[in-house]
Amino acid sequence: MRGEKIYEYDAAITTQVDFGIELAAILDGSKPIPLQGARFDAGFEGRATGRLAGRVSGVDYAYLRPDGCLELNIRGVFETPDGGRIALQAGGVGVFRVREPVIDLSENVSLLTASEAYAWVNARQIWASGCVDLGAGRLHVEGYLQ
């Protein structure tokens, strides 16, 4: 990916909420994706390295479309070792790998803070990519400043 890599994080999936159908049932083929799609909320928490280092946490309010593509709707926060807090908002898509419990992520990220030390993030576009390993309950994401 082009641009300066400003963060990389590894996180654990800490919570999972479904709304009428479990993702596992769709993935194992025992239930089809409903005609209206399905919503899944996944909380995460981990550690970031790079220019935005520290703790990262949030929730993805994901929508599984009837065509099998996952629409991402992520809200989170970076908490830096020096006390800075940066709000993270991201949209994008998740694509399930064939016969693997892995989702490849492509994200359009906006960051916002009133912290002077990190104000440089406010007016810049970030593109991120990564993957979620559902079997391990882990995710990895890398963000690039454009």
MOKAZI-V813442 format. One record per pair of residues at least 4 apart in sequence whose ideal C-beta (glycine too) atoms are under 6 Angstrom apart, sorted by the first residue. I is the first residue (numbers start at 1). J is the second residue. Records with the same first field share a line. If there is no record, write none. Layout:
# MOKAZI-V813442
I->J  J
This chain:
# MOKAZI-V813442
1->129  144
3->144  145  146
4->145
5->142  144
6->50  51  52  143  145
7->48  50  52  143
8->49  50  142
9->46  48  56  141
10->46  140
11->44  45  46  139
12->137  138
13->42  44  137
14->43  45
15->43
16->42
17->41
18->22  40
19->39
21->31  38
23->40
25->30  31
26->31  33
33->66
34->38
35->66
37->63  64  65  66
38->64
39->63
40->62
41->59  61
42->60
43->59
45->57
46->56
48->52  53  54  56
49->53
52->78
54->79  80  81
55->79
56->78
57->76
58->74  75  76
59->75
60->72  74
61->73
62->70  72
63->71
64->70
65->69
69->93
70->94
72->91  92  94
74->90
75->89
76->88
77->85  87
78->86
79->85
80->84
84->115  117  118
86->111  113  118
87->112
88->111
89->110
90->107  109
91->108
92->106  107  108
93->106
94->103  105
95->104
96->103
97->102
101->134  135
102->131  133
103->132
104->131
105->130
106->129
107->128
109->126  128  143
111->121
112->122
113->118
124->145
125->146
126->143  145
127->144
128->141  143
130->140  141
131->140
132->139
133->138
